[in-house]
Amino acid sequence: MTEKEWIDFLKSYLFEDFPVLKSKNEDCAVIKLAERDYLLLTTDALVEQVHFQWEYTSFYDLGVKLAVSNLSDIAATGGIPNFALLTLGSSKPLETFWLEPFMEGLTSTLERYGTKLIGGDTVKSSVFFVNLVVMGRTKNPLLRKGAQVGDYIFVSRKLGESVAFLREIKKLPLEQIPENLKKAHLRPEPEIELGKELSYQELATSVIDISDGLLLDLWRICKENEVGAEIWKEKIPVGLYATLEEALSGGEDYALLFTVKEENLKKLENLGLRLNRTFFKIGKIIKEKKLYLLEGDLKREIKPLGFNHFEED
C-alpha cells in the first residue's frame, strides 16, 4: 500500500461533519468553534533513518525541524499556532546532554511563533522518533479546496534547496556544504506571517505547504478541485545550487503554494511590498485535469512526482 493508498483508505474512518469543517485532504483538521473562530490541529513525526541521519543532524536541528514541519501546516491553513504536545520514542538512555539541545531547538522555535509546549508522552522504542501535535486558531481557514480555472499559481520562495542538501551530503562533509542548503534542510522556517496575511486579506483561493514536492503538492490541489495546472519552466524559482528537477519534485521546502484570482494580483503585489517579499507566479489553473510544463511553445504533460513514504524501490 502506497502512502496515497493508505490516505485514501484512512478517509473512510475520518469523521467530517459539524463541527469538523475539514478532516480529509487538508494540512490541518479544522473545527468550527464559533462564527469566525476555528480550531486547527496538526501532527507530524520525524523518524531516525527516514527523515534524518545523525551523521549530519544535531539534536538542536532536530528540535527546530520538528517544530517547523508542524508549524508549516498551521501556516498553510492561515492560522496562528498556540500550543503543542510532544511524543518522544527512544532506544537511547534519556540523558540531558542530548535532551537539552533538542528541547532548546524545539521550544525556541515554537516560542518564536507564539507557541507553548504544554505536555506529551515518552516511550521506549527500537527506533528513535519524535512527534509533535500543534494547535492553532484562525478566523478564516485557508484550504486546498477553492482553486478555480484561471487562478494564478504562486510559490512563496525558492525551491529545491532542502533536497539539494541531501545530494551534497553524500559527496561532501557538512562544513563544506553551502550555508543556504544547510539552512534549508536543517533549520527551515515556516511561513506563519504569510499564511496569516493570506487568510486575513482573503487573497488565496487555495493553499498547501510544499512538504512532498511542488508537483505532488500542486496535484493535490488539482485533485481536490477537479482541475489541472500548467506551470512555466522559466518561472520556477530554483534555489541556489539546486536543480530544476529538485525544485519540481524535492520535498521539505515548507514554502506555501497558493492560488490567486487575477483580480487580487495587485493586492498580492502590495502585500509583497509591505512584507519586503517576492512571490513567484509560476503557472495557472486549467480545466483539463492534467499537469503540464510549458517551455516557450513546447507543452508536455508531466507526472506529479514527489516524496512518497511507502513507494517501493
C-alpha positions as CSV (number, residue, x, y, z in Angstrom):
1,M,0.0,0.0,0.0
2,T,1.5,3.3,-1.0
3,E,1.2,6.5,1.0
4,K,-1.7,7.7,-1.3
5,E,-3.5,4.4,-1.0
6,W,-3.1,4.5,2.8
7,I,-4.5,8.0,2.9
8,D,-7.4,7.0,0.7
9,F,-8.1,4.0,3.0
10,L,-7.9,6.2,6.1
11,K,-10.5,8.6,4.8
12,S,-13.4,6.2,5.3
13,Y,-12.6,6.2,9.1
14,L,-12.4,10.0,9.5
15,F,-15.2,12.0,10.9
16,E,-16.1,15.1,8.9
17,D,-19.4,16.6,10.0
18,F,-20.3,19.6,12.1
19,P,-18.4,21.0,14.0
20,V,-15.5,19.4,12.0
21,L,-15.3,21.5,8.8
22,K,-12.4,19.5,7.4
23,S,-10.6,16.3,8.4
24,K,-9.7,15.0,4.9
25,N,-7.3,16.2,2.3
26,E,-6.1,19.2,4.3
27,D,-2.9,20.3,6.1
28,C,-4.8,20.6,9.4
29,A,-8.1,19.3,10.8
30,V,-10.4,22.3,11.0
31,I,-13.0,22.5,13.8
32,K,-15.6,25.3,13.9
33,L,-15.9,26.7,17.5
34,A,-18.0,29.8,16.7
35,E,-18.6,32.2,13.8
36,R,-15.2,33.3,12.6
37,D,-13.4,31.1,15.2
38,Y,-11.8,27.8,14.1
39,L,-9.5,25.4,15.9
40,L,-6.7,23.9,13.9
41,L,-5.0,20.6,14.7
42,T,-2.0,19.0,13.0
43,T,0.6,16.4,13.8
44,D,3.9,15.3,12.2
45,A,6.7,12.9,13.1
46,L,10.4,12.7,12.3
47,V,11.9,9.2,12.4
48,E,15.6,8.3,12.5
49,Q,17.0,6.9,9.2
50,V,13.8,8.1,7.4
51,H,13.7,11.8,7.9
52,F,17.2,12.4,9.3
53,Q,20.6,10.9,9.9
54,W,22.7,11.6,12.9
55,E,25.8,12.0,10.7
56,Y,24.6,15.4,9.8
57,T,21.7,16.3,12.2
58,S,22.3,17.7,15.6
59,F,19.8,17.3,18.4
60,Y,19.2,21.1,18.2
61,D,18.5,20.9,14.5
62,L,16.1,18.0,15.1
63,G,14.1,20.1,17.5
64,V,13.9,23.0,15.1
65,K,12.8,20.9,12.2
66,L,10.1,19.0,14.2
67,A,8.6,22.4,15.2
68,V,8.7,23.7,11.6
69,S,7.2,20.7,10.0
70,N,4.1,21.2,12.1
71,L,4.0,25.0,12.2
72,S,4.1,24.9,8.4
73,D,0.8,23.1,8.3
74,I,-0.7,25.8,10.6
75,A,0.7,28.4,8.2
76,A,-0.9,26.7,5.2
77,T,-4.3,26.9,6.9
78,G,-3.9,30.6,7.7
79,G,-3.6,30.1,11.4
80,I,-1.8,31.4,14.5
81,P,-0.2,28.5,16.4
82,N,-0.8,28.4,20.2
83,F,0.1,25.1,21.9
84,A,2.0,21.9,21.3
85,L,2.3,18.3,22.6
86,L,5.5,16.2,22.2
87,T,5.9,12.5,22.0
88,L,9.4,11.1,22.1
89,G,10.3,7.5,21.4
90,S,13.9,6.4,22.1
91,S,16.1,3.3,22.5
92,K,18.8,5.7,23.8
93,P,19.0,6.4,27.5
94,L,17.4,9.7,28.3
95,E,20.4,11.9,29.0
96,T,20.5,15.7,29.5
97,F,23.5,16.1,27.1
98,W,21.2,15.4,24.1
99,L,17.8,16.2,25.6
100,E,18.7,19.8,26.4
101,P,19.8,20.9,22.9
102,F,16.8,19.0,21.4
103,M,14.4,20.8,23.7
104,E,16.1,24.1,23.2
105,G,15.8,23.8,19.4
106,L,12.1,22.7,19.7
107,T,10.9,25.2,22.3
108,S,12.8,28.2,21.0
109,T,11.4,27.7,17.5
110,L,7.8,27.2,18.9
111,E,8.1,30.3,21.1
112,R,9.3,32.4,18.2
113,Y,5.9,31.9,16.7
114,G,3.9,32.3,19.9
115,T,3.5,28.6,20.7
116,K,3.9,26.9,24.1
117,L,4.7,23.3,24.8
118,I,2.2,22.0,27.3
119,G,2.7,18.3,27.6
120,G,3.2,14.9,25.8
121,D,4.4,11.4,26.2
122,T,7.7,9.4,26.3
123,V,8.0,5.8,25.2
124,K,10.8,3.2,24.8
125,S,11.2,2.4,21.1
126,S,13.6,0.3,19.0
127,V,13.7,3.3,16.6
128,F,14.3,6.8,17.7
129,F,11.4,9.2,16.7
130,V,9.8,12.5,17.8
131,N,6.3,13.5,17.1
132,L,4.5,16.8,17.7
133,V,0.9,17.9,17.8
134,V,0.3,21.6,17.3
135,M,-3.0,23.5,17.9
136,G,-3.8,26.9,16.4
137,R,-6.7,29.2,15.7
138,T,-7.9,31.2,12.7
139,K,-10.9,33.4,11.8
140,N,-10.7,32.3,8.1
141,P,-9.2,28.9,7.4
142,L,-7.3,28.5,4.2
143,L,-8.0,25.2,2.5
144,R,-6.8,23.2,-0.5
145,K,-10.4,23.4,-1.8
146,G,-11.2,26.6,-3.7
147,A,-8.9,26.9,-6.7
148,Q,-10.7,27.7,-9.9
149,V,-9.9,27.7,-13.6
150,G,-8.0,30.9,-14.4
151,D,-6.4,31.3,-11.0
152,Y,-2.7,32.0,-11.0
153,I,-0.3,29.7,-9.1
154,F,2.3,31.2,-6.7
155,V,5.1,29.9,-4.5
156,S,6.4,31.9,-1.6
157,R,10.2,31.2,-2.0
158,K,12.8,29.4,-4.0
159,L,12.6,25.6,-4.1
160,G,14.8,22.6,-4.1
161,E,17.5,23.6,-1.6
162,S,16.5,21.1,1.0
163,V,16.7,18.1,-1.2
164,A,19.9,19.5,-2.8
165,F,21.4,19.3,0.7
166,L,20.8,15.5,0.7
167,R,22.5,15.2,-2.7
168,E,25.6,17.2,-1.5
169,I,25.9,15.5,1.9
170,K,26.6,12.2,0.0
171,K,29.7,13.8,-1.5
172,L,30.9,16.5,0.9
173,P,31.5,16.9,4.7
174,L,28.9,19.0,6.4
175,E,31.2,22.0,6.8
176,Q,31.8,22.2,3.0
177,I,28.1,22.3,2.0
178,P,26.8,25.8,1.1
179,E,25.1,27.6,4.0
180,N,21.8,28.1,2.2
181,L,21.4,24.4,1.6
182,K,22.2,23.6,5.3
183,K,19.7,26.2,6.5
184,A,17.0,24.9,4.1
185,H,17.3,21.3,5.2
186,L,18.3,21.6,8.9
187,R,16.8,24.8,10.0
188,P,13.9,25.8,7.7
189,E,11.3,28.5,8.5
190,P,7.5,28.2,8.4
191,E,5.5,30.8,6.5
192,I,3.3,31.8,9.5
193,E,3.2,35.5,8.7
194,L,2.4,35.0,5.1
195,G,-0.4,32.4,5.9
196,K,-1.9,34.8,8.4
197,E,-1.9,37.6,5.8
198,L,-3.4,35.5,3.0
199,S,-6.2,34.5,5.4
200,Y,-6.8,37.9,6.9
201,Q,-7.0,39.6,3.4
202,E,-8.8,36.7,1.8
203,L,-6.2,36.7,-1.0
204,A,-5.8,33.0,-1.7
205,T,-8.4,30.7,-3.2
206,S,-6.4,27.6,-2.1
207,V,-3.2,26.9,-0.2
208,I,-0.9,24.0,0.6
209,D,2.6,23.9,2.1
210,I,5.3,22.2,-0.1
211,S,6.4,19.3,2.1
212,D,6.5,16.5,-0.5
213,G,7.5,18.4,-3.6
214,L,6.0,21.1,-5.9
215,L,4.4,18.8,-8.4
216,L,2.9,16.4,-6.0
217,D,1.5,19.1,-3.7
218,L,0.2,21.1,-6.7
219,W,-1.5,17.9,-7.9
220,R,-3.2,17.5,-4.5
221,I,-4.8,21.0,-5.0
222,C,-5.8,20.0,-8.5
223,K,-7.4,16.7,-7.4
224,E,-9.3,18.4,-4.6
225,N,-10.8,20.9,-7.1
226,E,-11.1,18.6,-10.1
227,V,-8.9,20.9,-12.2
228,G,-5.4,20.8,-13.8
229,A,-2.5,23.1,-14.0
230,E,0.1,24.4,-16.3
231,I,3.4,25.7,-14.9
232,W,6.0,27.7,-16.7
233,K,9.5,26.3,-16.7
234,E,11.3,29.6,-16.9
235,K,9.3,30.9,-13.9
236,I,10.1,28.1,-11.5
237,P,12.2,29.7,-8.7
238,V,15.1,27.2,-8.5
239,G,17.2,27.6,-5.3
240,L,20.9,28.3,-5.4
241,Y,22.8,25.1,-6.0
242,A,19.6,23.2,-6.7
243,T,18.4,21.8,-10.0
244,L,15.1,22.2,-11.8
245,E,14.2,18.6,-11.0
246,E,14.9,19.2,-7.3
247,A,12.7,22.3,-7.4
248,L,9.9,20.4,-9.0
249,S,10.0,17.2,-7.0
250,G,12.1,17.7,-3.9
251,G,10.4,17.7,-0.5
252,E,10.6,19.7,2.7
253,D,10.8,23.1,1.2
254,Y,8.0,24.3,3.6
255,A,7.1,27.1,1.1
256,L,3.5,28.0,0.6
257,L,1.9,27.1,-2.7
258,F,-1.2,29.1,-3.3
259,T,-3.6,30.2,-6.0
260,V,-4.9,33.8,-6.5
261,K,-7.7,35.3,-8.7
262,E,-6.5,37.7,-11.3
263,E,-8.5,40.5,-9.6
264,N,-6.4,40.1,-6.5
265,L,-2.9,40.2,-8.1
266,K,-2.5,43.9,-7.3
267,K,-3.4,43.3,-3.6
268,L,-0.8,40.4,-3.5
269,E,1.8,42.7,-5.1
270,N,1.1,45.3,-2.4
271,L,1.4,42.6,0.3
272,G,4.8,41.7,-1.1
273,L,6.0,45.3,-0.9
274,R,4.8,45.6,2.7
275,L,6.5,42.4,3.8
276,N,9.5,43.0,1.6
277,R,8.9,39.7,-0.1
278,T,8.9,38.3,-3.6
279,F,6.1,35.9,-4.5
280,F,6.8,33.8,-7.6
281,K,4.0,33.4,-10.2
282,I,4.7,30.0,-11.8
283,G,1.5,29.0,-13.7
284,K,-2.2,28.9,-14.0
285,I,-5.1,26.6,-13.1
286,I,-6.7,25.0,-16.2
287,K,-9.8,23.0,-16.9
288,E,-8.1,19.8,-18.2
289,K,-7.3,17.5,-15.3
290,K,-3.6,17.2,-16.1
291,L,-0.3,18.8,-15.2
292,Y,1.7,20.5,-18.0
293,L,5.1,22.0,-18.1
294,L,5.4,24.8,-20.6
295,E,8.8,25.9,-22.1
296,G,8.3,28.5,-24.8
297,D,6.0,27.0,-27.4
298,L,6.6,23.5,-26.1
299,K,4.0,21.9,-23.8
300,R,4.4,18.5,-22.3
301,E,2.4,16.5,-19.7
302,I,4.3,15.7,-16.5
303,K,3.7,13.3,-13.7
304,P,3.1,14.6,-10.1
305,L,6.3,13.1,-8.7
306,G,7.4,13.8,-5.1
307,F,8.2,12.1,-1.9
308,N,6.1,9.0,-1.0
309,H,6.8,7.2,2.3
310,F,5.7,3.8,1.1
311,E,6.9,3.9,-2.5
312,E,8.7,0.7,-3.5
313,D,12.3,0.9,-4.6
